[in-house]
Amino acid sequence: MAKQIQAIRGMNDCLPEQSPVWQKVEQILRQVVASYGYSEVRMPIVEQTHLFKRAIGEVTDVVEKEMYTFEDRNGDSLSLRPEGTASCVRAGIEHGLLYNQERRMWYMGPMFRHERPQKGRYREFYQCDADVVGSDSLLNEVELMQIVDTVFTRFGIRVCIKINNRKILSGIAEIIGEADKIVDITVAIEKLATLKQVLSASETGLKGVEESEFILKTLSALGLKNEIELDLTLARGLNYYTGAIFEVKALDVQIGSITGGGRYDNLTGVFGMAGVSGVGISFGADRIFDVLNQLELYPKEAVNGTQLLFINFGEKEAAFSMNVLTQVRAAGIRAEIFPDSSKMKKQMGYANSKMIPFVALVGENEMNEGKVMLKNMETGEQNLVSAEELIAAVKR
């Protein structure tokens, strides 16, 4: 017998029972970033290898050990994208989007890294990124933190947003300790004030302190729902970050960071267009999906794809049901009819197994009256209703 072919390790199938949660993740991310004026851009999954070598740095684990790189038939070295920012900036420059203007772009899709697969870390993983390119205003950092706060509030996930600045790291690397993690914003601002004295001889580090002060003070006035932490030990792994850096941790589950990002003022210069500032945030969609499932924030009945099942009693009844189904689906209700006229017990068992909240029964009497018998599967209540009444009842 031929050996069964399985998915590549670390590259996972998304099964029908999981799809509704994934759709919810994508829907909320898409809605929130769009509400802040970001427009979607879609880039290829495959790019020239030197794009990532130049952006991320050749002497990095991502480039040296983790990229999926291959030679195509023309002899060109190509790679599956390990992250999205480099591709986004490349697209902006190539299509003339970044000349003397600010661009707010978001994108979502798969990234690829050859890592050791484990919970929350996959070889094919999904991200949703929001990037502002062409502006050096720190209000962009503030808005990105607002986006993070809004997204996780919508999900119902409690998080801690960690903030630091690469300029501070370069200025006081030798005096930073594990204790330099402060959640209370007032105390964090006081901590930054004391650092000014330490960094008086470091112009770069001092500027990083002032930037962090502005971001924290502005966020404090906005009253975000989630925790904000000044973490002077935080250092993001990608080489192109130059200013503010962020990382988001879920508070109620043990998992790696679920969002991260920062400012990259030199990245466009790597591609020949100097002097264009950028800042972005990246949501780990896989990790958000895992957290939602661990916290059981979307119970099965809330994510089930089907709201209404028509019981199939035979050809005439099925034909009548199909006509009503057309109206029901046009009204935006997810509905199906059992594929064959099996025993009613089997069909009701199917409805129970999928936790479908409503069942419609159509027999000869119902057809004569041009109605259906609607059953609420939770309460057991049954009512003879018209198509219009059925739609209203299910939506209600």
N, C-alpha and C positions, 0 to 999 in steps of 0.2 A: 504494500500500500504506500502511495506517495506521501511524503511527509507534509503535514499541514503547514501552510504558509501563514505566518503571524506578522503582526505589525512590528515595525522596528522598535527596539527597546528605547523608551523615552519619548516615543511619538505615539500619542494615544488616540483611539477612536472616541468620538462623541456619540453616545447611544441615544435613541429616541427619548428615554426617560430623563436624560441629562440636558437635552437641547433647550427645554423651556428656561432652565436656570441660566444657561449660556446666553440665551436671547435677552433675558432680563439684565444680565451684566452689560451686554453690548448696548441695549436700549438706554439704560441710565447713563452710561459713559457718553454716548452719542448726544443725548438730550442736554446734558449739563454743559459739555464743552461748546456745543452750538449756541447755547444761551449766552455765552461770553464772547460771541462774535468770531469764533473759529470756523474756518471753511475746510472741508475735507479735501485731502490730496491722497492719491493712491500711487505708490511706487512699485516697481518690479521686485519680486522676491530675490532675483539673482542680479548681482552687480559685479563690476570689474573688481578683482581682488584688491588692486592698489587703492581703491576708494577707501576701504576700511584700514589698510595699512597706514595710509596718510592721516586719516582722521583719528583713529584709536591709538596708533603707535605700533611700530613693528615689534618692539620688545615689550609685549604685553601677553598675558595668558590667553586673552581672547584671540589675538591674531596668531600667536605661536602654537597654541594647543587646541583651541576650541572651534575654529571655523571649518565649515564644510567647503573645501576648495577642490576644484577639478579643472581640467583642461578641456575646452570644447574642441570641435572638429577643425576650427581655424587655428588652433594652437594658443588661443587666449586663455588666461587664467581667470576663472570666474568663481564667485563664492555665494553661497546662500547667506542672506543678510543676518548678522548676529545681533544687530540693533537697528533702530530706524532713523536716528537723528542725522547720521551721515548721508543717508539716502535722501532725506527731506531737504537738507541744505544743498546737495548736489542738484536735485530737481529744481529748487528755487533759482539757483544760478543758471542752470542750463536753459531754462525757459524765461529768463529775464524778469523774475518775479520780485527781485530784491533790490532793484535800482531805485535809490532815493525814496523808499517807502517802507512802511511796516507791514509785515505779513503775519497773520495769525492762521496757522495751519494745524489740523489734527489728522491723524491717520491711525488705522487699526489693522492688525493682521499678524501672521505668524513670523517668528524669528527663529534662528537655528544656532545652537551651540552644542558641540560634542562634549558634554559634561557627564559626570556620574549621575544617572537618574535617581531621584529620591522625591519624597513628598514635597511638592511646591517647586521642584527644580527639574525641568524636562528638556529634552534635546530639541523638540519643537514646542515653542511656547508662544503665547499670544500677548500682545501689548496694545494699549491704546495710549498714544502720545499726543500732547498738545504743545506746540512750539510757537513762540513769538520771535520773529527774526526781523532785524532792522530797527530795533529800539533798545536804548540802554537805560530806560526808566525803571526804577525799582518798583514802581506800581505794578509792573508785570509779574514780579515775584509775589507780590501781595495777592494779586488776583489768582495766580496759580494755587496759592495756599487756600484761597476761598473755594476754588474749584475742588480741591482735595477734600475740604471740609464738607462741602455740599454733596459730593459723590458718596462719601461714606456715611453721612447722615441719611441719605436716601436709601442706602443699602441696609442701614441698621447696624453697622459695624462700628464699634468704638475703637478709635485709633489715637496714636500719639504721633504728631508731626515733628520730626527732628530737623533742626536748622543749624547750619554752620556756614563758614565762608572759607574758601581756599586761601584767600589772602591772609586770614588770621592764622591758618595752619602754617603757612610759610614764614610768618612773623614770629610765632611763639611755639614752634614745634617742640623745643626742649623743655618747656614748662607746663605743657598740657598733661593732666593726669586723669585717671578714671573717674575722679569725683566731679569733673567739670561737665556735669549733665544736670540742667536746671529746668524744671517744668514750670514753676511759677514765673510768669512773664515779668512781673515787677522786680523780682530777685535777679532774673536773667539780665534785665536792662542795667541793674546796679552792677552786676558782674562785668558787663561790657564797659561800664564807666571806669571801673578800676583798671581794666586792661589798657585803657588809653595811656595811663602813666607808664605801664610796662613797655608799651609799644611806641613811646614817644620818639624813639630813634628809627622806627621802622615805618616808612611812609606807606608801604603796601599793606602791612598789617593793620595800621591805623585806619586806612580806608575801608578795610574789611570790617572792622569794628563799627564804624559809622554806618555802613550799609546794613549790617545786622540790627543795629539800633533802630534805624528807620523802619525796617520790615517788622520788627517785633512791636514797636510802638503803634504802628498803623494797624497791625492785626489785633492788638490789645483793644484798640478803640472800636474795632468791628465786632468783638465779642463772638468769636468762633465757638462752635459747640464741642469741638474736640480739643484734646490737650496739645499745647505747643511747647516744645522743649528746645532750649539752647544746648546743643551737644558739641562742645569744643573738641571732642575726640572723633567726631564724624568725618570720614574721608571717603568720597565716592571713588570707585575704581577706574572710571574712564579718564584718560589723560586730557581730554579737551576742556574739562571744567576749569574755569578761571575765577569765579566769584562765589555767589551764594550757592549752596548745595543743600538738598533736601532728602529726607528719607522718611517713610511712613511705616509704622509697625502696628499690627493689630494687637489690642490689649487683652483679648479674652481667649486667644489660642496661641499655641507655640508654632510659629512659622516665620520664615525669613521676611525681609522687608517686602511690602506689597506695592509700594510706589516709591519712585526715586527720581531725582533730576537735579538740574542746576543751570548756572549761566555759563555760556561758552562764547567768549568774545573774540577768540582767535580762530574758530573753526572755519569760517568762510575764507579766511586768509590762506588756509591750507590748500584751498581749491582755487587760489588766484584772485580772490575778491576781498581784499583787506578792508578793515574798518567797519564791518557790519556786525553789530552785537546780536546775540541770541540767547534765549533762555527757554527751557522746556521741562516738562514733567512726563513721566512714563508710568502708566498703571499696569501692573502685572495681572492681566485678566485671569490667567490660570489660578493664581494664588487667591484672588478675590473669589473665584468659583469654589475653591477648596474651603475657604473660610466660611462662606455662606452655607455650605453643606455641613461643616463641622458644628456650626452654631444652630443648624436646623432652622435657618431664617425663612426658608421657603419649603413648607411642608408639601408632601406629594400632591394633596388635593389642590394646592394653590398654583402648582406649576403644570398640572396635567393639561395636555393639549386639547382634549375633547370635553366640551361642555354638555353636549346633548347626543344621545344615541337613539336612533329609531330601530325598534324591534321589527325584524323581518318575518312576516307570516306567510309570504308567498308572492307570486308574480303580480297579481292585481294590487295587493296592499303595498308592495314595494314601489310600483309605478306611481301610486297616489303619494306615497311618502317622498319620493324623489322630487315631485313637484313642490311639496312644502319645504323640502330641504333647500331647494334653490332660493326660496324667499328667506329662509333662515340664514343661509350663508351670506346672502347679499346684505343682510343686516349686521354682519360682522361676527356672528356666532360660530364657533368651531363645532361642527356637527358631522356625524357619520351615520351610516346605516350598516347593520350587520351584513356581511357578504352573502350569507345563505340563510335559508329558512330552517335552521336547526331548531332543536327543542328550545322552548322559551327559557327553561332553566339554564341552559348553556349560555344563552344570550345575556341573561341577567347576571350570570356569573362573570361574563366578560366585562359588563358595566361595573360590577363591584371590584374586579381586579384592577381596573384602570381608574377607579374612584371617580367615575363620571357622575356628576351631580343630578342630572335629569335624564329620564328615559321617556320616549314617546311611543305609544302603542296605537296601531291602526288596524282595526278589524272591519268587518262588513258594516257594522252599525256606525262606526266613526266615518267611514267613507260615505255612507248615505247622508250623513249630516254635514259632510265637508269639514270635519274637525278631527282632532287627535286627542287621545287620552294622555295627559302629561302627568308623569309621576316624579315626585321629589324623592330621590333615593335616600336622603337623610331622614326625612320625617315620615315617609311612606304615604303622604297625602297625594291623592289623585284628583284631577279635574279635567272635564271635557272642555277643550278650548279651540278657538280659531287660530289660524296661523299668526295673526296679529297679536292675539293674547298670549300665544306661546312665546313669541319673540320678547314681549314685554316681561313675561314671568322669568325667563331665563336671564335676561339682562338685569332684572331687579335682584 
